[in-house]
């Protein structure tokens, strides 16, 4: 569980940052699209983090 949480910190911030940068690049530069993009990145990082943690636990 701790591995999943630590991975989510890094993966979540990376995905959320990428989505926010994509929103800004497309011209959505107000508060709501930026927060929506950050939220989408935060939620999308859960299955990615779970998969990566599962794969890392399988290696050891």
Residue frames as a rotation matrix with the C-alpha (Angstrom) as fourth column:
UNK 1
0.566 0.825 0.000 0.00
0.825 -0.566 0.000 0.00
0.000 0.000 -1.000 0.00
UNK 2
0.431 -0.463 -0.775 2.82
0.174 -0.800 0.574 2.43
-0.885 -0.382 -0.264 0.82
UNK 3
-0.649 -0.678 0.346 4.44
0.435 0.042 0.899 1.79
-0.625 0.734 0.267 -2.54
UNK 4
-0.101 0.725 0.681 1.15
0.976 -0.060 0.209 2.62
0.192 0.686 -0.701 -4.27
UNK 5
0.779 0.421 -0.465 0.82
0.549 -0.817 0.178 5.90
-0.305 -0.394 -0.867 -2.33
UNK 6
0.025 -0.860 -0.510 4.40
0.091 -0.506 0.858 6.97
-0.996 -0.068 0.066 -3.01
UNK 7
-0.699 -0.248 0.670 4.08
0.641 0.198 0.742 6.11
-0.316 0.948 0.021 -6.69
UNK 8
0.282 0.890 0.359 0.80
0.954 -0.300 -0.004 8.02
0.104 0.344 -0.933 -6.89
UNK 9
0.505 -0.172 -0.845 2.53
0.292 -0.888 0.356 11.14
-0.812 -0.427 -0.398 -5.56
UNK 10
-0.490 -0.814 -0.312 5.01
-0.084 -0.312 0.946 11.10
-0.867 0.490 0.085 -8.44
UNK 11
-0.762 0.237 0.602 2.86
0.641 0.400 0.655 9.64
-0.086 0.885 -0.457 -11.21
UNK 12
0.273 0.952 -0.139 -0.14
0.933 -0.297 -0.201 11.79
-0.233 -0.075 -0.970 -10.26
UNK 13
0.329 -0.198 -0.923 1.81
0.067 -0.971 0.231 15.02
-0.942 -0.138 -0.306 -10.34
UNK 14
-0.764 -0.646 0.012 3.38
0.017 -0.001 1.000 14.06
-0.646 0.764 0.012 -13.66
UNK 15
-0.538 0.633 0.557 0.09
0.840 0.342 0.421 13.18
0.076 0.694 -0.716 -15.36
UNK 16
0.473 0.739 -0.480 -1.75
0.775 -0.608 -0.173 16.15
-0.419 -0.290 -0.860 -13.83
UNK 17
-0.035 -0.578 -0.815 1.04
-0.037 -0.815 0.579 18.50
-0.999 0.050 0.007 -14.91
UNK 18
-0.892 -0.301 0.338 0.98
0.280 0.218 0.935 17.10
-0.356 0.928 -0.110 -18.42
UNK 19
-0.129 0.929 0.346 -2.79
0.988 0.092 0.122 17.55
0.081 0.357 -0.930 -18.71
UNK 20
0.515 0.275 -0.812 -2.58
0.469 -0.883 -0.001 21.11
-0.717 -0.380 -0.584 -17.36
UNK 21
-0.473 -0.752 -0.459 0.19
-0.094 -0.475 0.875 21.96
-0.876 0.457 0.154 -19.83
UNK 22
-0.768 0.266 0.583 -1.93
0.639 0.377 0.670 20.47
-0.042 0.887 -0.460 -22.64
UNK 23
0.316 0.939 -0.136 -4.91
0.932 -0.334 -0.141 22.59
-0.178 -0.083 -0.981 -21.56
UNK 24
0.290 -0.282 -0.915 -2.78
0.114 -0.939 0.325 25.72
-0.950 -0.198 -0.240 -21.46
UNK 25
-0.776 -0.624 0.092 -1.34
0.118 0.000 0.993 24.92
-0.620 0.781 0.074 -24.89
UNK 26
-0.485 0.680 0.550 -4.85
0.863 0.269 0.428 24.61
0.143 0.682 -0.717 -26.33
UNK 27
-0.644 0.149 0.751 -5.70
0.073 -0.964 0.254 28.08
0.762 0.218 0.610 -25.02
UNK 28
0.527 0.813 -0.249 -7.72
0.324 0.078 0.943 27.17
0.785 -0.578 -0.222 -21.95
UNK 29
-0.494 -0.869 0.016 -6.07
0.410 -0.250 -0.877 29.54
0.767 -0.427 0.480 -19.53
UNK 30
0.052 0.552 0.832 -8.78
-0.692 -0.580 0.429 30.18
0.720 -0.598 0.352 -16.96
UNK 31
-0.455 -0.295 0.840 -9.11
-0.883 0.269 -0.384 28.58
-0.112 -0.917 -0.383 -13.54
UNK 32
0.432 0.756 0.491 -11.79
-0.697 0.626 -0.350 25.98
-0.572 -0.191 0.798 -14.29
UNK 33
0.849 -0.122 -0.515 -10.05
-0.330 0.639 -0.695 24.16
0.414 0.759 0.502 -17.19
UNK 34
-0.204 -0.978 0.051 -6.80
-0.621 0.089 -0.779 24.09
0.757 -0.190 -0.625 -15.24
UNK 35
-0.383 0.126 0.915 -8.49
-0.864 0.303 -0.403 22.59
-0.328 -0.945 -0.007 -12.17
UNK 36
0.740 0.669 0.064 -10.40
-0.578 0.682 -0.447 20.09
-0.343 0.294 0.892 -14.31
UNK 37
0.533 -0.625 -0.570 -7.18
-0.412 0.396 -0.820 19.04
0.739 0.672 -0.046 -16.01
UNK 38
-0.513 -0.727 0.456 -5.43
-0.747 0.115 -0.655 18.62
0.424 -0.677 -0.602 -12.67
UNK 39
-0.003 0.612 0.791 -8.35
-0.826 0.445 -0.347 16.57
-0.564 -0.654 0.504 -11.37
UNK 40
0.874 0.291 -0.390 -8.38
-0.478 0.658 -0.581 14.36
0.087 0.694 0.714 -14.45
UNK 41
0.080 -0.937 -0.341 -4.65
-0.480 0.263 -0.837 13.75
0.873 0.231 -0.429 -14.07
UNK 42
-0.499 -0.221 0.838 -5.05
-0.867 0.125 -0.483 12.98
0.002 -0.967 -0.254 -10.37
UNK 43
0.391 0.749 0.535 -7.81
-0.681 0.626 -0.380 10.44
-0.620 -0.215 0.755 -10.99
UNK 44
0.823 -0.093 -0.560 -6.11
-0.443 0.510 -0.737 8.90
0.355 0.855 0.379 -14.04
UNK 45
-0.174 -0.982 0.067 -3.00
-0.783 0.097 -0.615 8.25
0.597 -0.159 -0.786 -11.96
UNK 46
0.150 0.276 0.949 -4.78
-0.883 0.470 0.003 5.75
-0.446 -0.838 0.314 -9.67
UNK 47
0.943 0.209 0.260 -4.90
-0.105 0.926 -0.362 2.82
-0.317 0.314 0.895 -12.12
UNK 48
0.592 -0.797 -0.119 -1.46
-0.223 -0.020 -0.975 3.65
0.775 0.603 -0.190 -13.50
UNK 49
-0.144 -0.647 0.748 0.04
-0.932 -0.165 -0.323 3.71
0.332 -0.744 -0.580 -10.00
UNK 50
0.471 0.397 0.788 -1.73
-0.670 0.742 0.026 0.49
-0.575 -0.540 0.615 -9.09
UNK 51
0.990 -0.103 -0.099 -0.37
-0.005 0.668 -0.744 -1.24
0.143 0.737 0.660 -12.20
UNK 52
0.257 -0.960 0.110 3.19
-0.417 -0.213 -0.883 0.01
0.872 0.181 -0.455 -11.64
UNK 53
-0.083 -0.260 0.962 3.13
-0.996 0.064 -0.069 -0.98
-0.043 -0.964 -0.264 -7.96
UNK 54
0.767 0.422 0.484 1.82
-0.406 0.902 -0.144 -4.42
-0.498 -0.086 0.863 -8.87
UNK 55
0.843 -0.504 -0.188 4.57
0.024 0.385 -0.923 -4.88
0.538 0.773 0.337 -11.45
UNK 56
-0.001 -0.892 0.453 7.26
-0.681 -0.331 -0.653 -3.71
0.732 -0.309 -0.607 -9.04
UNK 57
0.159 0.119 0.980 6.02
-0.912 0.397 0.099 -6.03
-0.378 -0.910 0.172 -6.28
UNK 58
0.964 0.248 0.096 6.14
-0.184 0.883 -0.432 -8.90
-0.192 0.399 0.897 -8.76
UNK 59
0.519 -0.838 -0.169 9.82
-0.325 -0.010 -0.946 -8.28
0.791 0.545 -0.278 -9.42
UNK 60
-0.261 -0.692 0.673 10.93
-0.887 -0.104 -0.450 -8.82
0.381 -0.715 -0.586 -5.84
